[in-house]
Amino acid sequence: MLRFLTSRLAVAIPTLLLVSVLVFSLQKLLPGDPALALAGEDRSPEVIAFLRHKYQFDQPIPVQYWTWLKAFASGDLGTSVRTGLPIGQMVAEKLPVTMELSLLSMLIALAVGVPAGLAAALKRGTPIDYVVGVMGLAGLSIPSFWLGIMLILLFSVNLGLLPSGGYTPFFESPWDNLRTMLLPSLVLGSASAAIIMRHTRSSMLIVLRQDFVRTARAKGLPEGIVVVRHALRNGLIPVVTLATLQLGQLLSGAVLTEQVFGIPGFGKMIVDGVFSRDYAVVQAVVMCAAVFFLLLSLMADLAYAALNPRIRA
Amino acid sequence: MSAREAPDVHAAPGWLGRRTVTGQLAREPAFLVGGFIVLLFVLVALFAPWVAPYDPNASDWMAIRQAPSAAHWFGTDDLGRDVLSRVIFGARASLAAGFLSVAIAMAFGAPLGLVAGYFGGIPDIIISRLMDALLACPFLVLAIALAAFLGPSLQNAMIAIGVSAMPVFARLARGQTLAVRAEDYVSAAVSVGLSHPKILVAYVLPNIMPPIVVQAALTTAIAVLAEASLAFLGLGQLPPAPSWGSMLDAARQFLIEAPWMAIWPGLAIVTVVIGFNMLGDALNDALNPRD
């Protein structure tokens, strides 16, 4: 297992370095002087000169990159030109909000996706399978921001059951926190539920055809035990990996969901950064998202290896 | 997009032109329905000036936020513009973004994957690590960052989506090329002294195309959603030009007074994305009998 972990890290670290090159290169896409862009509204000569010196824009590009990378690796993600706050502090404040949203969405996705996929596999070719297929197609095709707007229209505007947006920290009021997070979690979890549903179905269809399931049935075991104890345990192995990777994708989807529901999370931070031309924030968010995603990929590989010993060989 | 990125069709019965596959597709309801939806939207986008009942940018100040009626089937928006006409013209931005961004992703991703898989060694290491780095950035986050740095416009949104989707095609083309590279007909082509470019174009490329076509259909659905998302965030087609995403953004402020402003553009996105997903799924089923 240690050798497996080392081999995965040997791939992850150069990938991360390449991501840092890509993220650093983003600011080179800006037309004109990057110091002007970083300065935002305050374009006084002093501020421009300060930024040019701070980010070493007058230095060769490799020197600029090295300075930026060293600062990032030491936890200095820069300073937001909009808020004046250290970006690291902003990330530390916003990330838990998005993590909560992502985890709740994943819980919903698993709670819907696994049973529905299992039912579709067990009842292949029946109306249940058809309904699950349609639900899966809809989940993949409905844009999250539109679903969010429609749910606000139904549950907040027409029925008045749930708040249309905002955020209450969990430790301030757990009840209000769950009420504000319910609709966003449903919205964000819908696409993941569809993906998990489809993978559970196809994985279970393969497992249910295998010899050990036939043997379990031949021994006279009740169908429930055959399905849950024998088939599902094996059929869920790829789904565990998928769910871990989906957590990374949820971060992407959170951008829109947080925007629709006005949740002050990591996703909204990038949008606010874009519109206030706070490019250092945008770079930091992309870099942090990539680090987070690579960590989740590593965890997915490890989980898969732990559940399926043949992979470790 | 990772969960939908691996239509493994290496055991495909043949290229699209083969009678068995086209025959199967012609009997596949998902292909027919998906194809009909996509074709309908393409025709509507192409003939928008003749199909739309009004100029999509013309404001009627006497008809602000009017509910659907005989005069305005989908109602009017906050500036008195006909929502149906804007939905019809909005199809142009969405479909253009869908097709062109996938064309960009394919045009760069597939050749890179082809070279990496065929030559192996250092080119493979460099290309694969570069694609891994792009894949490590969540799709929409990368597209937003690229669109932000390039500047908001439909053209830049297409580039941003194309670049973000490129690694999926590169990885798929690489995997397929690795398998095709080991086939006898490629070894025979090498042994008779054909040049590498000729082998790549004449022997490898046609045999790796089926999964790429499937991926293109599925990625077009994702690209349409991504364009709508970028436009919703103000990073795509700029107003007053109609775009489904920006129409939804504008509709958010009038959910109570004019919910139809949000309903119709959203339904248009859902319908066209379902069309592309059905096409992609049907192609995958036809070309990958193992599924």
Contacts between the chains, C-beta under 8 A, distances in Angstrom:
chain1	res1	chain2	res2	distance
A	11	B	132	7.3
A	14	B	129	5.8
A	15	B	129	6.2
A	15	B	132	4.6
A	15	B	133	5.3
A	15	B	136	5.8
A	16	B	133	8.0
A	16	B	136	7.4
A	18	B	129	5.6
A	18	B	130	6.2
A	18	B	132	7.4
A	18	B	133	3.6
A	19	B	133	4.6
A	19	B	136	5.2
A	19	B	137	6.5
A	21	B	133	7.6
A	22	B	133	5.7
A	22	B	134	6.9
A	22	B	137	7.3
A	23	B	137	7.9
A	23	B	145	7.9
A	26	B	145	6.0
A	26	B	146	7.3
A	26	B	149	4.9
A	27	B	149	7.0
A	29	B	146	7.5
A	29	B	149	4.2
A	29	B	150	5.8
A	30	B	149	5.8
A	31	B	151	7.6
A	137	B	274	6.1
A	137	B	277	5.9
A	137	B	278	7.1
A	137	B	281	7.8
A	138	B	270	7.7
A	138	B	274	7.5
A	140	B	4	7.6
A	140	B	221	7.6
A	140	B	273	7.7
A	140	B	277	5.9
A	141	B	221	6.9
A	141	B	225	8.0
A	141	B	270	5.4
A	141	B	273	4.1
A	141	B	274	4.4
A	141	B	277	5.6
A	142	B	270	5.3
A	142	B	273	7.9
A	143	B	225	5.4
A	143	B	228	5.7
A	143	B	229	6.7
A	143	B	232	7.9
A	143	B	266	7.0
A	143	B	269	5.4
A	143	B	270	7.3
A	143	B	273	7.6
A	145	B	228	8.0
A	145	B	229	6.7
A	145	B	232	5.3
A	145	B	248	6.6
A	146	B	248	6.0
A	146	B	262	7.4
A	146	B	265	8.0
A	146	B	266	3.7
A	146	B	269	6.5
A	146	B	270	7.2
A	149	B	248	6.6
A	149	B	251	7.2
A	149	B	252	6.3
A	149	B	255	6.8
A	149	B	262	5.0
A	149	B	266	7.1
A	150	B	262	7.4
A	150	B	263	7.7
A	150	B	266	7.0
A	152	B	255	6.5
A	153	B	255	5.5
A	153	B	259	5.6
A	153	B	262	7.1
A	157	B	255	5.8
A	157	B	256	5.6
A	157	B	259	7.9
A	195	B	3	4.4
A	195	B	4	7.3
A	199	B	3	7.1
A	202	B	291	7.2
A	242	B	3	6.1
A	245	B	2	5.9
A	245	B	3	7.2
A	246	B	3	6.8
A	248	B	138	6.2
A	249	B	1	7.8
A	249	B	2	6.9
A	249	B	3	7.5
A	249	B	138	6.3
A	249	B	139	7.5
A	251	B	138	5.4
A	251	B	141	7.0
A	252	B	138	3.5
A	252	B	139	5.6
A	252	B	140	4.2
A	252	B	141	5.3
A	253	B	140	7.1
A	255	B	140	5.8
A	255	B	141	6.5
A	255	B	144	6.5
A	255	B	233	7.7
A	256	B	140	7.4
A	256	B	229	5.7
A	256	B	232	6.9
A	256	B	233	7.4
A	259	B	232	7.8
A	259	B	233	6.6
A	260	B	252	7.5
A	270	B	141	6.5
A	270	B	144	6.1
A	270	B	145	7.3
A	271	B	144	7.4
A	271	B	233	5.9
A	273	B	148	7.8
A	274	B	144	6.5
A	274	B	148	4.1
A	274	B	233	7.5
A	274	B	235	6.9
A	275	B	234	7.1
A	279	B	148	7.6
A	279	B	149	7.0
A	282	B	144	7.9
A	282	B	145	5.4
A	282	B	148	5.7
A	282	B	149	7.4
A	283	B	145	7.6
A	285	B	141	6.9
A	285	B	145	7.7
A	286	B	137	5.8
A	286	B	141	5.8
A	286	B	142	6.7
A	286	B	145	4.8
A	289	B	137	6.5
A	289	B	138	5.3
A	289	B	141	4.9
A	290	B	133	7.9
A	290	B	136	4.5
A	290	B	137	4.9
A	290	B	138	7.8
A	293	B	136	5.4
A	293	B	137	7.2
A	293	B	138	5.9
A	294	B	136	5.2
A	297	B	136	7.6
